[in-house]
Amino acid sequence: MSSGRKGQGRQKIEMKKMSNESNLQVTFSKRRCGLFKKASEICTLCGVDVALVVFSPSGKTFSYGHPNVDTVIDRY
């Protein structure tokens, strides 16, 4: 009995910096939203204080903090 597989399945992608500037910005935006969502989830589920500061490839700064970025950084 053959399993009937036709493809190779999911392949591991090598981690390296993207060369296409447009794709880099789009990927950064999507990953940033996911990272902030995960930080929010850990705050809610575990009751911890979190501060997250991210610098985009274009130089903009994005931050997330619970209860506040400044409060958490001052405590640290």
C-alpha positions in Angstrom: 0.0 0.0 0.0 1.5 3.3 -1.0 0.6 6.4 0.9 -0.1 8.4 -2.3 2.1 11.3 -1.4 2.9 13.5 -4.4 4.7 16.5 -2.9 7.7 16.9 -0.7 5.6 18.5 2.1 6.6 21.6 4.0 10.2 22.6 3.6 12.4 24.6 6.1 13.3 28.0 4.8 16.8 29.4 5.5 16.7 32.5 7.8 18.5 35.4 6.1 17.9 39.0 5.5 15.5 39.8 2.7 17.0 41.7 -0.2 13.7 43.1 -1.7 13.0 46.3 0.2 9.3 46.2 -0.4 8.9 42.6 0.8 11.0 43.5 3.8 8.6 46.3 4.9 5.5 44.2 4.4 7.0 41.3 6.4 8.2 43.6 9.2 4.7 45.1 9.5 3.0 41.6 9.7 5.6 40.2 12.1 5.4 43.4 14.3 1.6 43.0 14.7 2.0 39.3 15.6 4.7 40.1 18.1 2.6 42.8 19.8 -0.3 40.4 19.9 1.8 37.8 21.6 3.0 40.3 24.1 -0.6 41.3 24.9 -1.5 37.6 25.3 1.3 36.9 27.8 0.2 40.0 29.8 -3.4 38.7 29.9 -2.7 35.1 30.6 0.2 35.4 33.1 -0.4 38.8 34.6 3.0 40.1 33.9 4.3 43.5 32.9 5.8 43.7 29.4 7.7 46.4 27.5 8.6 45.9 23.9 10.5 48.3 21.6 11.0 47.6 17.9 12.9 49.6 15.4 11.8 49.2 11.8 14.2 48.9 8.8 13.3 52.5 7.9 14.2 53.8 11.3 10.8 54.3 12.9 10.3 53.2 16.5 7.3 51.1 17.6 6.6 50.2 21.2 4.1 48.2 23.3 3.9 48.2 27.1 1.6 46.9 29.7 0.7 48.8 31.8 2.9 51.4 30.2 6.3 51.2 28.4 7.8 54.0 30.6 6.6 52.4 33.8 8.1 49.0 32.9 11.4 50.5 31.7 11.7 52.7 34.8 11.2 49.7 37.0 13.9 47.8 35.2 
